[in-house]
């Protein structure tokens, strides 16, 4: 079967379409015949080599979420899953393929009325957004700033915070046009990438959800209100400075906090329940999958070039 692997870490030219053997599920696993494959920010971070210290090596298959039909099941898996449409988490890789392997605890049946494309637009991003706001102890009436709001996770944070009664939802983005689209999804204040550009926006926020990281992260610690909480979800702009904690210490009397968040710390049952709730909400039109583009699998490198250009709004989806 076809798969997209990293032959050399760095720019997208190091990605290649290769032929590999079709997978056979082990005990507790399923094989999904993919119909849609999500292209996530973490895929780009891995491909660039930013996470080289985490054991990723040449030949790595990118991708963490797919949707399609269960084609085979391993020992101990109920055979009633065969032929069912599912969303599946494949881990930190293994998704850019025609047939993907997932643990049975990492699949969710798709409801009628939800396409595979919409499923991979929401299935990974929206639960991260939901639990990130929970991790930040966000409450109705508080203000939220979403740094890097134009990606699928950022969009989900904007929608969920607005629906939950945020007093203000600020967003950072790269253009007024993207800002207007975010306003349509619940943003109340549109800021540039430096966090400025709207004279009416709050100067400080109760919660900052940061998907960007990078050199400017300390400046956004400075945008926290007293008792404010920042939750870092990603490092699409690279790792923050090693001394970013000095910004916290300098504001010691404001009782600020910075935390990281990963879905890995959420119990399996809670993750599954959140995904079911998100998919059902999407069918009811209460949360909106935003797809930037749908490309064939053999154009995965083009998808990453678009990611690197900073022009993507929502999620790029690959189809085999």
N, C-alpha and C positions, 0 to 999 in steps of 0.2 A: 504494500500500500504506500501511498505518498505521505510524506511528512516533511515539515520544515524544520531544519536543524541549524544550529549555529556552528559554522566552520571556523569563524574567527570573531572574537569579541571586538566591539567597536561600532562602526557605522553599519547601516543595514546591508551594505554590500557583502558582509560576512555571513549572511543568511543564504541557505540553499535548499531547494526542493530535492529530496532524496527518496529512494525506495527502500523500505524496511519491511521485515516480515509482519504479517498481520498478527495481532496479539491474541493470546489465549488467556482467558481469565483464570486467576488463581482462586483459592477458596476465599469467599467473602467479597469477590469482585464481580463487576459486570463489564461487558464491552458495549460501547455505544457507537452506533453508526451515525456519524456526525452529520447534521444538517446546517449548523451554525456554530461558529467558533469566535469567542470574544477576544478582542485584542486589548489588553489592559496596560495601564501605566507600568505595572511591575514587570511586564514582558520587556518593555523598552529599557528599564533600569537594568535588568539582567543582561540583555543583549549588549548594552554599552560596556559591561564589565564592572559597573559600580559595585556589584555584590560579589566580586570575585573571591572574597574571603569566605564565602558561604558554600564553597565546594562545587560551583558550577564549572563544567569543563566542556571543551569542544565536543560537538556531537549532541549537545543538549537540545531537546525538543521544547520549544517555547509553548506557552499557553496554559491557562489554569481552569478555563470553563468552556463547556460545550453544551449543545442541546441536540437531541436527535432521538433515535429509536434504539432500545435495548436489543442487541443482536445475539448476545450470548451471556450466560451466567456461570459463575464458578460454583464449586461445591459449597453447600450450605446456604445458597441464595434461592429464595422462592422462585420457581419457574414462571409464576404468574407475571413477573416483570418482563418476560420476553414479549417483544412487540409493542411495549408501552413507550409513549413519548416522555422523555425526561430531560431535566437539566442536570448537569453533573460537574462536580469540582474534581479536577485531575491532579491537584497539588501545585507545586511550583513549576511544573512542566508537564508535557505530554498531551497538550491540547491541540496543537497545530497538525492534526492528522485526520485521515479519513475514518479511522476507527480508534476510539479512545478508551482507556481503561480507567475505571473509578471504583473506589470502595463503595459497598452497598449503603453505608451510612452517609455518603456524600452525594446521593442522587435524590431528586425530588420529582415526583410526577407532575407533568404540566397540565393545567386546567384547560378545558375547552375554551377556545377564543383567544389563546395566547400563542403567538407564533414562536418558532425556535429563535428567530432573530431577536424578537423582543425579550425572550427569556435570557439570552446571554448579555443583553444590554442591561438587565436589571439584577440577574441572579447573584452576581458577585458584588456589585456596587451598592445596591440598596441595603442589604443587610449590614455591610460595613458602615454605611451612613447611620443606620438605625442604632447600632450598638455603640458607635462613636459618640453620638449625642447622649446616649445613656451613660457611657463612660465619663463624659464631661459633666454629668449630673445636671444636664440642661433642664430647665423648668419653664413653663409658660410664663410670658412676661419678660423673659430675659432677652438680651441682644446677642446675636451670633454674627461672626465674621467668617466667611468661607474663603480661604486662600487657595486659588487654583480651582475656581468654581465651574469652569467650562467642561471638565471631564465628567465621566459618568458618575463617579463617586461624589464630586462636588455638586452636580445637578441634583442628585438624590438628597444630599444634605440640605440644599436650599428648599426643595419641596417639603421634606419632612419637618424641617424647622418651622417653615411658614404654616404648615397644617397644624403643628403642635402649639401655635400661639406665640411665636417669637415677637417681641416688641419691635425689633428691627432685624433685617437680614442683609448684611453687607456682603458684597462679593468683590474679589479682585479678578480682573480679566484683561485681555490684551487689546480690546477694541470696543467702541461704543455699540457696534452692531451686536456683538456677543452679549454685551451688557443688557441690551434691550430684550434679547431672547431670555436672559436670566430673569429679568423683571416679569416676563410672562409666566415664569415658573415659580414666582414668589419673592424674588429679591426686591428689597426696598431702596437699596443704595448701591450704586455701581462705582467702583474705585479702579484706578489703574494698578499695575503690578506692584507699585511702591506703596499702595494702600491709601493713595490720595486721589483727588479729582472730583469729590462731591462735597461742597461746602456745608450741605445739610446733614451729612453723615455723622454718626456719633464719633467722638474722638477715641472712645474706649468701648470695649465689648466685654460682656460677661463670659462669653465662650468664643474661642478661636479654633476652628478646625483647619488644620494646615496639611495640605496634600503635596506641597511643593518642596519644603525643606530648603536646602541650599544656604548660600551665604547670607541671605536676607532674613532668615528665620529669627534672629535675635531682635530685629526691629519690630517684628510682630508680637513678640513677648511684651514689648513696650506699649502695645495697643490694648493690653488687658486692663480691665477695670479692677479695683480692689476686690480681692477674693476671686479673681478671674482664673479661668482654666483653659489651657491650650491642650489640644489633643493632636498629635502628629500622626498622620495616616500614611505618609509616603515621602519619598525623597526624589521626586522626578527631576529636580534641579541639582541633585547631588546631596552629599552629606552636609549637615550644618557645621559651622566652625566648632572646633573642639572645646572652645571656651564659652559656648553660648550660655552656660549656666551662670556666668558672671552677671548677665542681665537680670536674672532672677535674684541674685544676692544683692544687687544694687537697689532692687525694689523690695527689700526684705519686709518692710513694714506694711506692704500692700497684700501680703499673704497670697502671692501668685503661685500657680502650679503648672508644670508641663509634664505631659504623659505621652507615651506612645500607645498605639492600640493595634492589635491584630486579632482577627477572627479566630485564630488558633486558641485563644484563651476562653472562647465561648463554648459551653458544652454542646455536644452534637445535637441533642434534642432541641435546644433553644435556637441553634442555627437553622435547623430544618423548619421549625415553627415560623421563624421570621421570614424565610423564603416563601413558604406557603402563603403567609399573610401578604407579602409583597406581590406575588403573582396574582392572587385574588383581587387585590386593590387595583392592579393594572387592568384586569379584565373589567372592573367596575368603572375605570376611568379616573380613579382617584390619585394615581401616580403615573407618570408618563415616561415610557422608554424613549430615549432620544438617540437615534442612530445617525452618525455622521456619514457613513458610507458602507456599502456592502461590496466586497471584492472577492474574487476567487482565491482559493488557497495559494495558488502559485504566484500571487501578487502580494504575499505577506510582507516582502521587503518594501514595497511601495506603501503599504499601510504604515510601516515603521518610519518611512521617510516623512509621511504626513504627521505622525506623532512628533517627530523631531522638529518639524517646522513650527509647531505651536499653533497650527490652524484648526485642529480637530475640535469640534463641539459635540460632546456626547461620546458615543462609542463607535469604533470601526468594527465591523463584523466580517469574518471570512466564511466562505462557503466552499465545500470540497467539490 
